Amino acid sequence: MASPAITLVFLLSTASVLFQCSYGGRTLAALVEQQPLAMTYHKGALLTGNISVNLIFYGKFTASQRAIISDFVASLSSLPHQKDSLEPSVATWWKTLAKYYSTSRTPLPKLSLGKLLLDEECSLGRSLRDADLETLAAKGAPRNAVNVVLTAEDVAVERFCMSRCGTHGASGRSKAGGRFAYVWVGNSETQCPGQCAWPFHQPVYGPQAPPLVAPNGDVGVDGMIINLASLLAGTATNPFGNGFFQGPKEAPLEAATACPGVYGKGAYPGYAGELLTDHATGASYNAHGARGRKYLLPALFDPATSSCSTLV
């Protein structure tokens, strides 16, 4: 079944076709600005209710790297003790998707950090195929969940760096009626940072502007956050391939992938846009998260205005 992928979303131009029961991904296409199209609702189900986000770390990740990612997921929903959190925030970015849910008449899902699972010894080897990703994702929760597979920088994944930086999909329905959504994102730091970690690394193609300083000091993982954010937005609004997307079902553009390379106002190919700067580190960001974290998140397509909406 076709899917919208984070296909080298930074360099080429559209989402790639992914594996069976996979619907979305981040492609190598984000430096090519495209005219916005209408975002069409295809009448399918969206994610809703209380959803746990379970993280499956495949390969070696440091404790610091795991914390950057888990803190991002924890930041997606506002918590009572976060009422005085700084804006713009990760939670505010997530709430932007509410416009999609007003059309479908269902409430925006509330995401919470679920299980953290480690497979440091790479039980399926260091070269994964599409089917392996779903096998790994099945280690998370069987229902009411998004199970996220995160592969380390020395793990090769089919078509990683060639046509995609990550993808999302859904499992088949179990005998008990359960079904989970899943996401895969790879750490591109040693394999293709110019493709999957832009704007924190010099791009392979296109305009050559100096790279930005990563807000958490890790080019690979900060790049993963951009891709993970994009894929979670696509998972929520197009979990089963018949939700919101632009263009053909074989290569759909979703809530974030419809705005490739846009992070702040005034963005254009090779320029991420006007961003906030951490004066202590010089890092660029556009969202505050849990535990004082800062993140760079992609623009989301606004279905009401048919334009890309940024936090800053």
DOLUMZA-654410 format. One record per atom (N, C-alpha, C): x, y, z; residue in three letters. Coordinates in steps of 0.02 Angstrom, whole numbers, plus 50000, padded with zeros to 5 digits. Layout:
N
XYZAla/...
***
This chain:
312
500424994150000Met/500005000050000Met/500445006150000Met/500255011349966Ala/500675017249958Ala/500705021350022Ala/501215025650025Ser/501275029750084Ser/501625036250072Ser/501465041250113Pro/501805047650112Pro/502415046950157Pro/503015047650134Ala/503605046550175Ala/503985052950186Ala/504385053250240Ile/504835058850247Ile/505405057150202Ile/505285058350141Thr/505755056650089Thr/506235062150083Thr/506795060950100Leu/507305065850094Leu/506955072350082Leu/506515073650128Val/506085079450125Val/506485085650118Val/507105085250126Phe/507485091350124Phe/507755092850056Phe/507785088050011Leu/508145089649951Leu/507785088549886Leu/507365083849881Leu/507075082549816Leu/506395085649811Leu/505835081549811Ser/505215085249804Ser/504575082049828Ser/504515075649836Thr/503875073049858Thr/503965067249906Thr/503415064949936Ala/503455059249981Ala/503535052849941Ala/503885048149971Ser/504015042049934Ser/503495036749948Ser/503495031649905Val/503045026049915Val/503385021249963Val/503015019250016Leu/503325015150067Leu/503005008250072Leu/503145004950127Phe/502974997950130Phe/502244996650147Phe/502044990350141Gln/501344988450150Gln/501084991050217Gln/500484993750215Cys/500164996750273Cys/500555002850298Cys/500955005850255Ser/501305011850273Ser/501005017550233Ser/500865023150267Tyr/500485028450234Tyr/500855034950229Tyr/501345036150270Gly/501645042750268Gly/502375042550284Gly/502745047550261Gly/503445047750278Gly/503745054350262Gly/504355055250284Arg/504695061550272Arg/505215060350219Arg/505145064050163Thr/505565062850105Thr/506155067650101Thr/506585066350052Leu/507155070650041Leu/506935076349995Leu/506465080450017Ala/506185085249970Ala/506115092349995Ala/506385093950051Ala/506175100250081Ala/506505106550056Ala/506975106150012Leu/507265112349988Leu/506915114949926Leu/506445111249900Val/506095113449840Val/505415116049860Val/505325122549856Glu/504685125549876Glu/504165124149823Glu/503575122149844Gln/503035120449798Gln/502435124849812Gln/502035125849759Gln/501415129449768Gln/500935125349811Gln/500625128349863Pro/500175124549906Pro/499555122249868Pro/499355116049882Leu/498755113249854Leu/498225112949909Leu/497625111349891Ala/497105110449941Ala/497245103949980Ala/497125104150046Met/497195098150087Met/496515094750090Met/496475088850061Thr/495835085450054Thr/495735080350109Thr/495135080250137Tyr/494955075150186Tyr/494595069450149Tyr/494875063450155His/494625057650119His/494155053350161His/493895056250215Lys/493365053350256Lys/493575047450298Lys/494215046150303Gly/494445040650345Gly/494525042650418Gly/494665037750460Ala/494755039050532Ala/495405042750546Ala/495395047050597Leu/495995050250622Leu/496145047350691Leu/496765048250713Leu/496915046150782Leu/496545050650830Leu/496275047850882Thr/495925051850932Thr/495955048250999Thr/495765051751052Gly/495775048851118Gly/496465049251150Gly/496565045251202Asn/497205045051237Asn/497665040151202Asn/498225042551177Ile/498695038551138Ile/499375038551171Ile/499635032551184Ser/500315032151211Ser/500815031851154Ser/501365035451163Val/501905035351113Val/502475031351144Val/502585025351117Asn/503095020851143Asn/503715021151100Asn/504285021951131Leu/504915022951094Leu/505335016551096Leu/505495013951037Ile/505925008051031Ile/506595010251003Ile/507105010451045Phe/507765012551023Phe/508155006550998Phe/508315006550934Tyr/508645000850902Tyr/509365002750887Tyr/509834999450922Gly/510535001250916Gly/510745005650975Gly/511345008250972Lys/511625011951027Lys/511415019351025Lys/511065021451077Phe/510905028451089Phe/511165030151158Phe/511465035951165Thr/511695037951232Thr/511085039951274Thr/511185040251339Ala/510645042351383Ala/510415049451366Ala/510895053751346Ser/510725060551327Ser/510285060651265Ser/510445056551216Gln/510055056251154Gln/509345053751168Gln/509295048651210Arg/508625046051227Arg/508215051351263Arg/508545055251306Ala/508185060451344Ala/507935065951298Ala/508325067851247Ile/508105073051200Ile/507455070951167Ile/507425064651146Ile/506845062151110Ile/506255061151157Ile/506365058151214Ser/505815056851261Ser/505535063451288Ser/505955068351300Asp/505715074951323Asp/505285078251269Asp/505465077251206Phe/505055080051152Phe/504355077051153Phe/504315070451158Val/503665067151160Val/503265069451220Val/503595070051278Ala/503255072351338Ala/502995079551331Ala/503295083351286Ser/503105090351276Ser/502495091251233Ser/502275085951199Leu/501735086751150Leu/501065088451181Leu/500945086251241Ser/500315087851275Ser/500455092251335Ser/500045097351344Ser/500125101751402Ser/499945097951465Ser/500365098651516Leu/500245095551580Leu/500065100951631Leu/499695099151684Pro/499485104251733Pro/500055108551759Pro/500635105451772His/501195109251800His/501565113251747His/501325112951684Gln/501655116551630Gln/501255122851610Gln/500785124951652Lys/500365130651633Lys/500765136951619Lys/501325137651652Asp/501735143651643Asp/502325142351596Asp/502255137251554Ser/502805135551509Ser/502895141151457Ser/503495141651432Leu/503665146851384Leu/503335145551317Leu/503165150951283Glu/502895150451215Glu/503385153651166Glu/503385151451105Pro/502975145951077Pro/503225139251103Pro/502765134551109Ser/502925128051139Ser/502775122351092Ser/503055116551109Val/502915110451071Val/502165108851074Val/501865109851134Ala/501145108351142Ala/500725112851098Ala/500915119251092Thr/500555123851048Thr/500605121750976Thr/501205119450956Trp/501295116850888Trp/500815111050875Trp/500775106450922Trp/500345100650913Trp/499615102650908Trp/499405107550947Lys/498715109850947Lys/498505113050881Lys/499005114950841Thr/498855117750774Thr/498455112750733Thr/498545106350746Leu/498195101050709Leu/497445100950724Leu/497225104650774Ala/496515104650792Ala/496075106750733Ala/496345110750687Lys/495955112850629Lys/495765106950585Lys/496185101950583Tyr/496015095850546Tyr/495445092150581Tyr/495465092150646Tyr/494975088350685Tyr/494295091750686Tyr/494275098250678Ser/493635101750676Ser/493245099650613Ser/493615098050560Thr/493295095750498Thr/493015088750506Thr/493395084450541Ser/493185077450549Ser/492725076450608Ser/492625081750649Arg/492185081450708Arg/492405076350760Arg/493055075550767Thr/493325071350819Thr/493845075450858Thr/493955073950922Pro/494435077850961Pro/495155076050945Pro/495585081050950Leu/496305079950941Leu/496555074950992Leu/496965070050971Pro/497205065151020Pro/497665068251072Pro/497635065551131Lys/498095067651184Lys/498655062551188Lys/499255064651169Leu/499825060051169Leu/500175060151236Leu/500405054451257Ser/500805054051319Ser/501385049251307Ser/501925050551341Leu/502515046251335Leu/502365039451367Leu/502455034251328Gly/502325027451352Gly/502975023951371Gly/503065017851346Lys/503645013751363Lys/504265015951323Lys/504845015151354Leu/505485015851320Leu/505815009051319Leu/505905006351258Leu/506184999651250Leu/506865000151215Leu/507354996451239Leu/508024996651211Leu/508194990051178Leu/508464990451117Asp/508724984551081Asp/509424986351058Asp/509874987151106Glu/510544989551091Glu/510964984651052Glu/510794978251057Glu/511194973251022Glu/510944971850952Glu/510424975450930Cys/510154974850862Cys/509954967550847Cys/509414965450878Ser/509184958550874Ser/509024956250802Ser/508864960850759Leu/508704959150689Leu/509274960950641Leu/509864962350669Gly/510434964250627Gly/510474971750617Gly/511004973750581Arg/511114980950570Arg/510914983250500Arg/510564978950465Ser/510304980950400Ser/509574978650397Ser/509114983450402Leu/508404981950409Leu/508024983050345Leu/507534978850334Arg/507064979650279Arg/506404982250307Arg/505954983950262Asp/505324986950284Asp/504944982450333Asp/504924975950319Ala/504554971350363Ala/504854971250434Ala/505504972350439Asp/505824972350505Asp/505584978250547Asp/505444983750515Leu/505214989650552Leu/504544988350586Leu/504094985150550Glu/503444983650581Glu/503524978350636Glu/503984973650626Thr/504114968750678Thr/504354972150742Thr/504804976750735Leu/505054980450793Leu/504514984750824Leu/504104987950782Ala/503564992150807Ala/503064988150849Ala/502974981750832Ala/502504977550868Ala/502714976250940Ala/503324978050958Lys/503554977251027Lys/503234982351073Lys/502944987551044Gly/502604992651084Gly/501904990351102Gly/501474995051118Ala/500784993251138Ala/500374991051078Ala/499904986351088Pro/499504983651032Pro/498924987951010Pro/498734992951049Arg/498164997151030Arg/498225003951066Arg/497845008851039Asn/497855015651067Asn/498575018151076Asn/498975016951024Ala/499685018451030Ala/499985020450963Ala/500515024450967Val/500965025550911Val/501635022750935Val/501865017450903Asn/502495014250921Asn/503035016850874Asn/503545020050903Val/504055023550864Val/504705019650866Val/504945017550808Val/505585014150801Val/506105019250782Val/506635019650822Leu/507175024550811Leu/507815020550800Leu/508105021150741Thr/508705017350725Thr/509335021650733Thr/509855018650761Ala/510475022150776Ala/510865023750712Ala/511375027950719Glu/511735030550661Glu/512105025150622Glu/512245019450652Asp/512605014150616Asp/512145008550592Asp/511495009750593Val/511005004850569Val/510755006950500Val/510815002550452Ala/510565003850385Ala/509845001550379Ala/509435005450345Val/508735003750334Val/508585004550260Val/508195000050235Glu/508015000050164Glu/507785006950142Glu/508095009650091Arg/507955016050059Arg/508105022150103Arg/508395021050162Phe/508595026650204Phe/509155030450169Phe/509085036950166Cys/509565041550134Cys/509525041450058Cys/509205036550029Met/509115036349957Met/508465039749936Met/507935038449973Ser/507295041649956Ser/506885043650016Ser/507125042350077Arg/506725044050136Arg/507155044650198Arg/506885048450245Cys/507195049450311Cys/506805045950366Cys/506195043750351Gly/505775040450398Gly/505105038950366Gly/504665035650402Thr/504005034050376Thr/503515032650432Thr/502875032350415His/502375030050464His/501875025450430His/501555021450470Gly/501065016650444Gly/500625014050500Gly/500295008450487Ala/499855005450538Ala/499864997850531Ala/499784994550587Ser/499754987250587Ser/499084984950560Ser/499044978550543Gly/498394975750528Gly/497994974850592Gly/497344973950585Arg/496924973050644Arg/497024965950672Arg/497134965550737Ser/497244959050770Ser/496574955450780Ser/496614949150800Lys/496014945350813Lys/495594948450869Lys/495934951850914Ala/495574955150969Ala/495314961950948Ala/495444963950886Gly/495184970250862Gly/495654976150872Gly/496254974850900Gly/496714980250913Gly/497124982150851Gly/497364988250850Arg/497764990650795Arg/498194996350821Arg/498814996750800Phe/499245002250820Phe/499535005650760Phe/499685012050768Ala/500055015750717Ala/500795015350735Ala/501215016150685Tyr/501925016050699Tyr/502305021050656Tyr/502885022950681Val/503325027750648Val/504035024850650Val/504405026050597Trp/505125024550599Trp/505505030850578Trp/506035032450616Val/506485037950600Val/507205035550613Val/507655037150566Gly/508345035150574Gly/508785041050593Gly/509335039550629Asn/509845044550644Asn/510315045050584Asn/510315050850551Ser/510675051650488Ser/511375054550497Ser/511595055650558Glu/512195059650569Glu/512805057150530Glu/512905050550526Thr/513485048050490Thr/513315045650420Thr/512685044750404Gln/512495042050339Gln/512285047350289Gln/511885052250310Cys/511645057350262Cys/511385063550297Cys/511795066750339Pro/511555072650375Pro/511355078450330Pro/511665078950272Gly/511485084250225Gly/510815083150192Gly/510545077350201Gln/509885075750173Gln/509355075550227Gln/509495072150282Cys/508975071050333Cys/509075075050397Cys/509595079050403Ala/509695083150462Ala/509765090550445Ala/509605092450383Trp/509585099550366Trp/509015102750406Trp/509085108650433Pro/509605113750420Pro/510195113750469Pro/510305108150504Phe/510865107750551Phe/511505105250518Phe/511475103950453His/512055101650415His/512015104650346His/512585105850315Gln/512595108450247Gln/512205103750201Gln/511755106350160Pro/511375102050116Pro/511805099150060Pro/511615093350036Val/511985090149982Val/511855093849916Val/511235095949906Tyr/511055099449845Tyr/510735106249863Tyr/510635110249813Gly/510275116549823Gly/510705122049851Gly/510385127649871Pro/510755133449898Pro/511175131449958Pro/511775134149960Gln/512255132250012Gln/512335137750064Gln/511895137750113Ala/511935142550169Ala/512275138950228Ala/512585142650273Pro/512895139450331Pro/512375135650372Pro/512555129850399Pro/512065126050439Pro/511915129650504Pro/511325128250531Leu/511135131150595Leu/511425126950652Leu/511485129950710Val/511715126250769Val/511125122450798Val/511205116050810Ala/510675111750835Ala/510505113650907Ala/509865114350925Pro/509675116850991Pro/509865112251049Pro/509945105751037Asn/510145101251090Asn/510855098651081Asn/511215101851035Gly/511915100251026Gly/512055093650992Gly/511565090850958Asp/511655084250926Asp/511335084550857Asp/511735085350805Val/511475086150737Val/511025080350717Val/511235074250731Gly/510845068450712Gly/510175068050747Gly/510175068950813Val/509565068150852Val/509115074250843Val/509395080250839Asp/508965086050826Asp/508645085450757Asp/509005082450709Gly/508695080950645Gly/508145075750651Gly/508255070850693Met/507735065750705Met/507095068950733Met/507175073850776Ile/506595077150806Ile/506165080450751Ile/506485083850704Ile/506115086850648Ile/505715081550611Ile/506035076050595Asn/505705070650558Asn/505165067250599Asn/505305066150663Leu/504815062950707Leu/504195067450714Leu/504305073850723Ala/503735078550729Ala/503305078350666Ala/503625078550608Ser/503265078350545Ser/502855071950538Ser/503155066350557Leu/502825059950550Leu/502265059050601Leu/502345061650661Leu/501795061250709Leu/501195065350686Leu/501325071150655Ala/500775075050628Ala/500425071250572Ala/500805067950529Gly/500505063950476Gly/500145057850503Gly/500415054850556Thr/500095049050586Thr/499415050950616Thr/499385056650648Ala/498755058750679Ala/498215060150627Ala/498405063650573Thr/497915066050525Thr/497815061550464Thr/498245056450458Asn/498175051650402Asn/498435044850424Asn/498165042050478Pro/498455035950506Pro/498385029750463Pro/497845029350424Phe/497705023250387Phe/497675024350311Phe/497935029950289Gly/497975031250217Gly/497365034250186Gly/496855035850226Asn/496245038750198Asn/495995044650239Asn/496475048150269Gly/496315054150308Gly/496435060450268Gly/496855064950294Phe/497015071150259Phe/497665070450220Phe/497655072050157Phe/498275072550119Phe/498145076250053Phe/498685078650024Gln/498665081849959Gln/498925077049906Gln/498695078049844Gly/498975074349789Gly/498735067149787Gly/499075062949747Pro/498865056049738Pro/499015051849800Pro/498595046749810Lys/498685042349868Lys/499355038649864Lys/499605037649804Glu/500245034149796Glu/500835038249821Glu/500775044749823Ala/501305049049848Ala/501015055149881Ala/500665054149936Pro/500305059749969Pro/500765064450006Pro/500545070650012Leu/500865075550055Leu/500395076850113Leu/500675076650174Glu/500265077050234Glu/500355083750269Glu/500125084050332Ala/500095090350368Ala/500765093950371Ala/501315090350381Ala/501975093450384Ala/502355092850318Ala/502305087250284Thr/502685086350222Thr/502425090650166Thr/501835093650174Ala/501585098450125Ala/501945105150131Ala/502355106050183Cys/502715112250194Cys/503465110850199Cys/503775107850149Pro/504475105750155Pro/504955111650163Pro/505415110950211Gly/505935115850221Gly/505715122350253Gly/505105122650280Val/504845128750311Val/504835127950387Val/505175132450422Tyr/505205132250495Tyr/505025138850528Tyr/505085144250490Gly/504925150850515Gly/504685155350459Gly/504435161150476Lys/504185165850425Lys/504745167850377Lys/504565168750315Gly/505045170950265Gly/505485165350237Gly/505315159150251Ala/505725153550227Ala/505695153150151Ala/506245150950122Tyr/506285149650050Tyr/506805144150041Tyr/506855141149981Pro/507315135549972Pro/508025137149996Pro/508265133150043Gly/508925134150071Gly/508945138550133Gly/508375141750149Tyr/508335146150208Tyr/507735143950250Tyr/507865142050312Ala/507345139150355Ala/506835144250379Ala/506985150550374Gly/506525155750397Gly/506795159250459Gly/506415164250482Glu/506615168050542Glu/506485163850604Glu/506995162550643Leu/506945158150701Leu/507185161650764Leu/507035158650820Leu/507285161050884Leu/508005158650894Leu/508385162350932Thr/509085160550944Thr/509225160051018Thr/509555154651037Asp/509785153851106Asp/510435157751112Asp/510415163251150His/510995167651152His/511595164451188His/511465159351227Ala/512025155951262Ala/512405151351215Ala/512045148151169Thr/512365143151126Thr/512385145051052Thr/511975149951033Gly/511925151750962Gly/511465147150923Gly/511125142550958Ala/510695137650924Ala/510045140850900Ala/509775138150847Ser/509145140450819Ser/508585135650839Ser/508005138550856Tyr/507435134450876Tyr/506795138350865Tyr/506235134950872Asn/505585138550867Asn/505075136050918Asn/505285131550963Ala/504805128951012Ala/505155127151077Ala/504825128751133His/505065126851199His/504735120151218His/505115115951253Gly/504855109551274Gly/504955108351348Gly/504835102151368Ala/504905100251438Ala/505635100751461Ala/505725101751525Arg/506385101951557Arg/506845107251526Arg/506545112651502Gly/506945118151475Gly/507215116751405Gly/506975111551373Arg/507225109751306Arg/506995114951254Arg/507375115251200Lys/507185119151142Lys/507215114551081Lys/506745115551035Tyr/506705111250976Tyr/506565115450914Tyr/506755112650856Leu/506555115550792Leu/506045110950761Leu/505435113650748Leu/504885109650723Leu/504655112250655Leu/504415107850612Pro/504205109950545Pro/503555113850545Pro/503455117950495Ala/502815121350485Ala/502285116150471Ala/501665117750488Leu/501095113350473Leu/500625116750424Leu/500365112950379Phe/499915115650328Phe/499245117250361Phe/499015123450351Asp/498375125650379Asp/497825124150328Asp/497375119450342Pro/496865117750292Pro/496355123250280Pro/496315127950328Ala/495825133450320Ala/496075138750273Ala/496735139950271Thr/497015145250229Thr/497425142650172Thr/497525136050169Ser/497945132950118Ser/498635136150116Ser/498915137150176Ser/499585140050181Ser/499955136550238Ser/500605137550240Cys/501025134450292Cys/501025138950353Cys/500865136050410Ser/500825139650474Ser/501445138250516Ser/501785143450537Thr/502385142750577Thr/502275145450648Thr/502675143050694Leu/502635145450764Leu/502925152350772Leu/503435153950731Val/503765160450736Val/503795163550667Val/
***
